[in-house]
């Protein structure tokens, strides 16, 4: 009987001491304002056809583009070169637009605000999670691979997990027009380790968009990364 109690105690301790996975499920509050749904739908369609003129017309004249003072249409074209076939803008822009978001708190100034993607607007306020280190898997049943190669062994799948990113062991894309990762070396909070395609991870300080509705018209007011 004594041995049974000891074994039971050890088993309970082991289970209680296991690290727990952390998740961030998708959030999209857009439907709360039909005018925003219409605005975003048209913006997505324009981005899919790479309509630079339409997208720029949806920007506030003073849109913020960096924490270094880049503002407005001229700086946007200089930074992103949207008409170049090598521009990273369209992929980044569409990923943000297609991954939900949340409305900001009412500040009483008759201005509606929406922030996207949800991985930014809903990033957890958790002391164990570091917005500069950690990322979120934006998908279900995303392959976790043994090495950074699509032919590598699949060692598990992840769905909306929050993961710790090892940037030093992650793999940059060859000749990108900016910093862009092909593969992230990650570890989940539950202890799973491996590589995930860069297309399925969003960091807490990755690019995000702010929208404002003033006088009945929606505009993009910032397109930023970092902190």
Secondary structure as UniProt FT lines:
FT   HELIX           2..17
FT   HELIX           30..32
FT   HELIX           34..48
FT   TURN            49..50
FT   HELIX           52..57
FT   STRAND          59..64
FT   TURN            67..68
FT   HELIX           72..80
FT   TURN            82..83
FT   TURN            85..86
FT   HELIX           89..97
FT   STRAND          101..103
FT   STRAND          112..116
FT   HELIX           118..121
FT   TURN            127..128
FT   TURN            131..133
FT   STRAND          134..137
FT   STRAND          142..145
FT   TURN            150..151
FT   STRAND          154..158
FT   STRAND          161..172
FT   TURN            174..175
FT   STRAND          181..188
FT   TURN            189..190
FT   STRAND          193..197
FT   HELIX           198..200
FT   STRAND          201..203
FT   TURN            204..205
FT   STRAND          208..214
FT   TURN            215..216
FT   STRAND          217..224
//
